[in-house]
Amino acid sequence: MAHVPNSNHRVKPRGGSPLAVQGSVPGSSQCCGGAEQCRWIPAELRARHGLRLFALERSCCYEALLLDEERGRLFVGAQNHLLSLALDDISHRDRKIYWPAPVEWREECNWAGKDITVSCMNFVKILHPYNRTHLYACGTGAFHPVCAFVEAGQRAEEPVFKLDPRHVEDGKGKSPYDPQHAAASVLVGEELYSGVATDLMSRDFTIFRSLGRRPSIRTEQHDSRWLNEPKFVAVFWVPESEDPDDDKIYFFFRETAVERQQGLGKTSFARIGQICRNDVGGQRSLVNKWTTFLKARLVCAVPGPDGADTHFDELRDVFLLQTRDKRNPLVYTVFSTSSSVFQGSAICVYTMADIRQAFLGPFAHKEGPNYQWVAYQGRVPYPRPGMCPSKTFGTFGSTKDFPDEVIQFARHHPLMYNPVLPHGKRPIFLQAAMPYTFTRIAVDRVMAADGHYDVLFIGTDVGTVLKVVSVPKESWNHMEPLLLEELQVFQVRRGSASAPQQQLYAGSATALAQLPLHRCSAYGKACAECCLARDPYCAWDGTSCTRYVPNTKRRFRRQDVRNGDPNVLYPQRGSVPQKQLYGVEGSTAFLECIPKSLQAHVSWTYQRTRDDPQREMDERVVWTERGVLLRSVQRADAGLYLCHATEHGFTQPLLRLSLEVISARQAAGMAPDGDPQLPAGASSRKVWYQDFLQLVDSGVGGTEVAPSALGAKQRVKGLVLIEHNKAENSAQGLMSAPGSTQGRGQPGVLG
């Protein structure tokens, strides 16, 4: 083992994964007031909302992100590079370390049949804070895993960022061999806990402890009862009590289910596994193997009739949201379906109480003529398998002191019979039949005027990030999700967010991005729109929609995330825009009204004159998402058309359209500026043409669309079609921080 840099201070890992989201978001909208979903494309984010990008010319795969608030730096692992970027602006003041795989390793990789230009590189997969001055980094090393200590200095003012070749060591059991495999690890004190393949062919998967002074420990080898073709997703350290000897490490993974009935093919189940930090293996059996390893199934399903639940079994990502009690964080997870028939994604939340209860329940046991899996009914030895040797739960000083019957029982019964069910017994957010799959999640607990809310940043495999908030329905025990925004940054692999900086950092295959966690100005220029948005980051300050800051001295701050009722906060109504339009008699006219909110219900009323009562439109009208179509316009259709939007019980007028119907002869007689045949108010031929909002018969059975009076620029507001290459835009992760988003390994990081 390489020499470890001297340090008298250890950075204790934070209990959450960095705020991580996999994906970015398609769509656009320049203003999205109301309870709508805002869609943003990169060009708009750069021009209007401070999106910053960073990329190296000869690198890729910005996967490992480590957000360091104290140093004010974002550390990044990429292909052949380690990066140190400024948190306030990642596009400036960057520091780089070039860390390629040696030439001989690349040649060996190529001889093994790998592509020397694609896979035979050093892809940095792991970045952890080791102490006040150093980081610990690991990479694939061209299928020759390698790790190193990186000096990063103690303060932001120190420009040091270097890798000492003397502190490079073997990365087997720490980093994946294959760059296509995800890295799952956590550094606690001086010890690294990893879920990884330990061989070149990726056949020997293990849960491994390395570094530190205690012996290296792993799971039982080639025993499908322990691990069966696992895909590791995340690793976390969670304290169990005030006694550090009770601390446990939790592994999240998916694997081929051993308890699945034979003959039904392979089925993937999501798992949570536990081990004790102070496990040193057995004395005569399970030597240098975990003696406290247990695993249970994670269930994320929609209850159905007669027990026919719809299961989401493909675990994609996990985020640990820290609470005031460090022993009881909330576990947010991303799932997708494994079925080729039903495609869907879901977010489920688990409590540590439910997780611990499953590990205290019955063990799974195979018995009977058909070797069915049942709950073990026999005597469970003492101390109960899975318990840590400590003063809290017994008198055993070490796992080597455990009786042989405890060790043997643990070897043959690693699986629990009862699964871990999500909070509320169902997903908190799901989508089905969508052109994308959820892949990453980062969660930020935000304090609003009426309580705290968990804001979810969800990445997808087409490069989109969804911003979702959970709001109470009938009570705080019954939550419902509200989709606030879609952010298309690029294809995201990792992400992280900083609470003090109020920024979201995202890594992709091609670049890094930085943007604010909130875009309050996008919710419009009215109190009602700001209120209907129900974004806990934002509030109405009397003149505009701005960032909400708790305990502010500004008294005029209006916000209602729970109900989103502008009638209570702001009963006044603003002016409604009005447009003068012209329709040709006998043709088809299109009246366009696009609400800012995708969740709004649009209705229309019609008045012949301002003094007439409003009435509903008749059966001659064809309704579309962008407006209404009037078939065979008649003189009697002239009048005032009012477009209303209703959402969350609040109705507001959006637009008044005054339609004037003219004869076909008048339309055909359009002349240069000042022609007396032009209707009153149309002073130029250009304006007259733009004021047509209709479909005009071409005379040969076809139709021609005339430009809208609203103008092309406004017509496309809220609708931009972006084509995505699914493979190129697949995202791998995002991160965030406390007060904004908190992520894997430390608060405020998506990753």
N, C-alpha and C positions, 0 to 999 in steps of 0.2 A: 504493500500500500504506500502511496506517495505521502510525503511529509505534509501534515496539515498546518496551515498558517496559525501562528500563535494568536490566541484571543482570550481575554478575560470576560468577554460578554457574549452571550448567545442570544440570537434573535429568536424568540419563541414564535413558531408559525401561528398565524391567525387561523381561527376555526372555520373560515369559509373559503370556497374556491373563488378565484377571481371572477368578477362578473363576466360570464362568458356566453357569447352567443355565436351561433354558427350561421352566417348568412348576411345578406343585405336586402334592400327592399325596392321593388319596382313601383313606379307611379309618379305622380306629380300633383301639386296643388299650390298655388301661390298664396292662398288664404283659405283657412279651413275653420271657420267659426262654428259654433254649435257642437253637438255631441257627435261630431263626425270623425271619420278616420282620415288623417292627413297623409298624403302621399308625396314623397320628395325624391327627386332624382339628383345625381351628383352635381350637375351644373347648377341647379337651384341652391343646393346646400353650400356650394362654394361661393356663389354670388351673394346669397342673402343670409347665410347662417354660419359662416366661419369655418367651413370644412377645410381642413389642412391635410395634405398628403405627403408621404415620404416613401421613397423607393430607391434601391440601389440598382445600378445598371446590370451587374452580373450576379444577381442573387434572387432568391424567391422564398416562398414558404415561411412567412413571418408567423410562426406558430407559437413559440414560447414567449409569453409576456409576463413581466414582473414589474408591478407598479410600486415605486418607492417614494412615499410622500416626504420622508425626512430628507432625502437627498434631492428631491424635486426632479427625479429621473424616471424614465420608462426604459427598462432593460428588455431587450428583444433578442430572441434566438432565431436565426434564419439559416439559409443554406450557406455554409462556409463562413458565416459571420456572426459576431456578437455585436450588438448595438447598444448605445446609451444615448437616449434622446431626452430633451427638455420637456417637462410636463406642460409648460405653458404654451409651447409651440414646437411640435415635433419636427417641423420642417427646417429648423435652425439649430445651430450649436450641437451638431451630432458628433459622437465619438464612435470609432469603429475598431474592432479587432478582427483581423483576418485569420480564420481558424480552419484551414482545409484539411482533408485527410491526406496522409503521406502518399506519395506516388506509388510505393509498393503495395499499399493497402488497396488503392484504386485498381491496380493491375490484378491483384488476387480476386477482387470483386468481379472484375470483368471475366476472368477465367472461370469463375463460378456460374457464369451465364447471365450476369446482370448487365444492364446498359450502363456503360461507363460515363455517358453524358447525362444520364438522368438519375440513376439510383446510386452510383458509386461516388457519392459526395458525403460531406459531413453535415447532416441536417441536425441542427441543435434542437433537441426536444425537451430538455429539462433545464429550468432556471429556478434556483431557490436562494433566499437570503441565508448565508451561513453564520455570519457574525457582523460586527459593526463595520468591518472593513472589507469583507470578502463575500463573493457569491459562489455558489456551486453550480456548475453547468455540465451537461452531458449531451453528447450527440451520437449519431449512428456511425460515424467514422468509416463510411464506405463498407457497411456490414462488418465493422470491427469496432463495437461500442467503446467510446472513450469519454472520460470525465476530467474536469480540471477546476482548480480554484482560480477565481478572477478577482483581482484587486480593484475595488471601486471607490475607495476613500470613505471617509466618515461623514463629510458634509457636502452640500451642493457646491461650495466654493472650490473644493478640491477637484482639479481637472484629471485626476488619475483614473485610468481605465486600461488595465493591461492583464494579460494572461502569462503566468510564469511557467515556462516549459518544464521546470523542475517539479511542479505540482500537478502534472498530468498523470492519470492512472487509468487502469482498466475499467471499462464501463459495463462489463457483463453483469447482468442481474439488476442493472439500474436504468439503462436506456434500451429502447428497442433496437434490433438489428436492421429491420426493414423500415425505410422512411414512410411507408404507407400505414404502419401501425401507430396507434395513438400511444402517448406516454401518460401513465397514471402513477403519481408518486407524491409523497409529502415528506418534508424534512422536519423532524421534531428533535430539538436539541442538536445533538451531533449525529443522529441516526436517520438514515434514509429508508423509507418503506416504499416498495415498488411492486406493482403488478405488471409482469413483463415476461416475454419469452426469453429463455436463457440459451437458446441454440440458434444456429444459422438458419435451419429449416423451419423454425417457429413451431416446433412440436412439443417442446417442454415449457409449458407456461407455469409460472409460480408466483406466489406472494413472498417477497424476499426482503429481509432486513440486512442492510450493509452500513458501513462506516461505524463510527462510535467505538466504544470499548467492549461492548458485549459481543458474544459470538454471533456470526451470521446465521440466520434462521430462515427456513423455507417451508413450503407446504410439502406434503407427501408426494413423491414423484410417481407418475404413471398410475394414478388411482383416480378413476373417473368419479368416485363418490366425493372426492375433494374438489377437483376442478375438471370440467369436461369441455374442452375446446372453448375456453373463456375469451371474452373480449373485454378488457379492463377499460373502465370509463373514468373513474375518479377515486381518490383516496383522501380521507380526512382524519384528523386527530380530534377526539372529543373527550374532555375530562368527564369522569363518572361521579366523582365526589371531590371533597377537599384533599383527600389523600392521593398524591400523584401515582401511587402504586396501583390505583384502580383505573388509571387512564386506559382508553382503548383506541385502536385504529380501526376505522371502518372502510372497507373496500366495496365499491359499487362496480358491478360487471354484469354481463349477460353471457349465458352459456347454454349448451345443449342440455335439455332437462333429462336427468336420469330417471325421474319419477313418471315420465310420460309413458302411457300405455304402449306396449310393444305392438308393432304392426301399423302404427299411425304415422311413421316417419319421424324425422328429426323436428323437434320444436325448441325454439329459443325461449328461455325464461330470464327475467331480470332478477338479479340477486343482490343482497347486501351481506357481506361477510364481516366478521369481527375477530380481532386478536387482541391480546393484552400486551401493552408496551413492555412489561417486565417479564414476558415469556422467554425463557432461555432453553426450552426443550426438555425432553425427558431424561431420566437417568439411565434406564436400561432399554427402554423402547421410545420411539420417536426422538432419538438423539439428534440434536440440531434441527429438529422439526417442530412446528407449532403444536403445542398441546392444548391451546385455548381457541383454536380455530372453529368457528361455527358459521353457518350460512342459512339464510332464509329467503324465500321468494318475495319479491316486491310485486304487488298487484296494482295495476292501474287499469280500471275497467269501468265501462258504463253499464249499470245494472239493467237487465232485460227481463222480459216476462218468463216465468217458470225457470228462473236461473240461467237463462240463455244470455249470459253477459257478453259484451263486446270487449275483448281484451286488447290492450296495447302492450306488447311484450318486448319490443325492441328498445331497450334503454339506450338513450343517446347522450345525455349529459346530466350532470348533477350540480346543484348550487346550494351551498350552505349559508343560510341567512342567519347571522348572529342576532341574538336577542339579549335582553339585560342579564339573563341567566346563561352564562357561557356553557353550562352543562346541557342546555336544552335549546339548541338552534333548530330552526325549521329547515327541512330538507326539500328543496324544489327540484323536480326531475322532469326530463323531457323523454317522451316515449313516442314510438310510431308503431304501426301495425306491421306484422310479418306476412299478412295475407295478400295474395295476388288479386283477390276479389274485392276486398274492402280496403281502401287507402285512406289513412287518417293519421293525425298526430294529436297528442294530448299532453297537458301539463298536470302533474299530480304533486301534492304536498304531503309530507309525512312528518310526524312528531317523533321526537326521541323517546317519548313515553311509549308509543305504540311499537317502536322498534325494539326497545328493551323488553317489552312484554312478550314479543314473539320469541326472543332468545331465552325467556324464562318459561316458555310453554313446553309442550311435549316434543320429544324427538321423533323424527321420521324413522320408520323401521320397516323392513321388508320381511313378510312372513306369509304363511298360508300356502295352499297347493299351487296357486298361481303367482306366488311371490309378489303380492300386492303391497303397495306402500300404505302403512297404517300408522296410527299414533302408538308409540312405544308404551306398553302398559306395565312393564316390569319395574324392578327397583333401580333407581338411578343412584349411582355411587356418590359418596361424599369425599371431597367437595364437588359440588355440581360441575360437570364439564362446561367450560366457558367462563367460569369465575376466575378472577385474578388472585394470585397469592398476595394477601395484604392483611393488615390489622382490621380492616373494615368487615371482611366477610369470613375470617378464619384465622388460624394460627400458623398456616404454612408460610415459610419465608421465601420459598422458591418453587417453581414448577418442577424442579428436580426432586422435590420432597413429596410430590403427589403419589398416592398409592398406584400400584400397577393396574388395578381394575379401573381407575379413573382414566389412565392413559389409554388402555385398550378400548374403553367405551368411547372415548373421544375419537380414536382412530376409525372406528366403525360407524359412528353416528354423527357426522358433521352437519347433517341437514336437519332443520327444524320442520315440524309437521305443519304448524300454523303459518300462513303467510303474513306479511305486513300489509295492512290495508291503508289506503290514503285517508287523509283527514276529510271528513264528509262522505266517505265511502264512494267517491266518484271524482273524476278530474275536475279541476277548477276552470280549465279552458281547453277546448278541443276544436279542431277543424277537420272536416272530411271532404273528400272529392275535390281537393284543391290541387293546383299544379305544383305544389311544393310540399316538402316534409320538414317539420321542426328538427333542428339539430343541436342548438345551443340555447342556454338560458343564463341570464344574469338578473338579479333582483335587488332593488333599492327600496329600503323602507323610508318613506317620506312623511314628514310631519306637516299636516294641513290644519286649517282652522277648526275642523270638526273631528280630528283624530288622525291617526297614522294610517298610511296606505302603502301596500306593497306594489311597486311598479315593476313590471316584468319586461325585460328586453329579450326577445326570442329570435334566434337566428334560424334561417331556413337553408335548404340545399340549392336554392336558386339565387342565393346572394341577397336576401332581404332580411331586415331586422324589424320585427313588430314590437311596438310599444303598447303594453296592455296594463291596465290598472284593475285591481280587484276592489269592488265596492259592495257594501252590505245591501242585501235585498230587503227582507223583512227585519232582520236583526244582524248583529255583527257575527253571529254564528252561521249565517247563510249568505255567502258571498257570490257575486256574479261578476264575470269579466267584462271589461269595456275596452275595445280596441281603439287606441288614440291616434297612432301614427304608423306609417310605414316609411322606413328610411332606406333608400338604396344608396349605399356607400360604395360598395363593390363586393366582390366575393370575400366573405369574412372567414378567417380561420380561427382567430383568437380575438378576444376583446377585453377591455378593462376600463373602468370608470373611476374617476376621482371625485370625492365629495367636496374637498376644499376647492379644487379646480372647477368642479361642476362640468366635467368633460367626459366624453366617452371615447375610448381608444379601441380601435379594431384592427386586427391583422388579417391579411388575406394571402393568397398565393402570389400576388403581384405587388402589393403595397401595404403601407400602414395608413390609417386615417384617424383623425381627431375631429370631434365635433361636440357642441354643447349637448347636455342631456335634455334640454328643454328649448322650445322655440315658441315662447308665449305670444310673441307678436304675430305669429301665423294664425292665431285664433280670431282675427278680425279686429275691428276698431269700435266695437260696441260692447257694453256690459253683458247683454244677453248672450252674445256669442262666446264671450270669455267664460261665462258661467256654464253654458251648455257643454263646453268642451270637457269639463269635469277633470281637468288635468291637475293633480295635486301640486305640481310645481308652480302653477300659475294662479293669479288672482287679479281682480279689477281694482286699480288704485285710484279711480275717479276720472282718469283721462285715457288710460290704455291698459291692455292686458300685459302684466309684467310678472317677474319671478316673485313667488310668495316666500317671504322670510319670516319664520316664527319669531315671536317676541320683538317684532319691530315697533318703533315708536310711531310709525305712521298709522293713524287710527282708521283712515278710510281704506279698508282692504276688504273686498267682497269676494267670497268664495263659498261654493256649496258643492263639494265633490260627491257627497252621499246622494243628494236628491237632484242636483243640477236644475234647480227651479229658479229661473230668472224673474218670475212673477213676484217672488218674495223680495229678491234683492234689488230688482230694477224694473218696476212696473211701467216706466215710461217707454214709449215707442219712438224710434227714430224715423226719419223720412224714408219713403219707399221710392226707389228709382222708377222712372216711367220712360217708356220708349214709344215713339211714333212709327208704326209699321204700315206697309201697303200690300194689299193682296189683289191679284188679278181675278176678276169674275170668271167662274167656270173652271178655274185651275185649283190646285191643291196648295194650301198654305201651311207652313210649319211654324208654330209658336214655341220658341225655345226658352226653357227655364231650367237651369241646372243648379240644384242646391249645393252649397258648400259641403254639406254633410252627406256621406254615403248612407247614413242610417235614417235620414229624414224621409217622411212620407209626403209626397207632393200632391196637392189638390188644386183645382181651378174653379173659379166662378166667373160669371159673365154678366155685364150690364149693357143694355142698348145705349143708355145715356147715364150720366152721373146721378140723375134723380131716380132712375128705375131701381127696384130692389135687385140684389144679387141673386143669381140662380145657377143651379148646376148645369154643366154642359151636356148636350144630348148624345144620342147613339151614333151620330155621324162622326164623332171624334175618335181617332185612333191614338191610344196612349203609348208613349215611348219613354225610355229612361231620360231622354234629353228634352222632352216637351210633348206637345200634342199636335196631331195632324188633322187639319180641317179638309175634308174631302168635298170637292166641287163647291168652292166658295161662292156665296150668294151675297147680294146687296144687304140682306137682312143680317148677315154675320158681322157687319161693321159694329164696332162698339169697344168697350173697355173690358179687357181680360185680366184677371188678377190671379197670380200664382202664389200659393201659400205652402209653407213647409211646417210639418208637425213632427216633433220628436220629444220623447220623454214627457208627453203631456203638455208641451208648450207649442203654440201655433203662432207663427209670425209671417207677415206678408213679405215676399221676396221681390216681386216685380209687378209693375202695371204695364200692360201692352195695349196701346190704343191702335186698333186695326181700322184702316180706311180701305174700302173696296173700290177699285176702279175698273173700268171696262177694258177689254182686250184691245180695243182701238186706241184708248189712251196710252196703254203700255207700249203698243207698237209705234206710237207716235213720239217716243222719246226723242228730244232734239237737243242741240247744243245749249249752253248756258243761257238762261233768260227766256227760253221758249215759252210762250203763253200756254202751251198744252200741259206743262208740268204742273202737278198739284201744288197748292200753296205751301210754302215752307221749303220746297225743294229748289234751291238756288243754283245748283250746278249739276251737270250730267253725272259727275263722279259720285256726288252725294246721293243723287236719285238712285243710282244703281246699287249703292251700298245699303240703301234703306229698304230694299226688297228682302223680305223674309218669307220665302215661298218655294214651291216646286212648280215650275212652269211647263205646261204641255209643249213638247217639241213638234207635234203635228205628225209624228211617225210612230207614235205609241211609246216613245221613250220620255224620260224626264230629265230636266237639267236643274241642278241645285244653284239657286242664286245666293250670293253672300248675305250673311245675316246683318241686320242693323246693329247687333251687339258687337260686330267686328270679330274678325278671325281670332285676334289675340284673346278676347274674352270667351269666345266659344270653346276654346280648348282648355279653359280654366277647369281644373279638377279632373282632366282626362288626358293622359299622355301614355301612348302605347310604347313599351320598351321591349325589344326582343332580347331574350337571355339565352346564352349557351349554358345549358344546365351543368355540364361538366366544368366549364370555366368558372361559373358563378357559384359553385358549391362552396359553402362556408364551413369553416371548422371551429370557430369559437370567438367569443367576445368577453370583455371583462369590465367590472365597475367597482366603485368604492362606497364607504358608508356615507349616508346622507345623499347618496346618488345611487350607486350600485355597489355591490360587494361581491367579490368573487373568490374563486378557488385559491386557497393558499393565503389570502390576505383580503382585508376589507377593500372594497372599491375596485376590484379587478374582475373583468369578464374573462374567463379563460378556462 
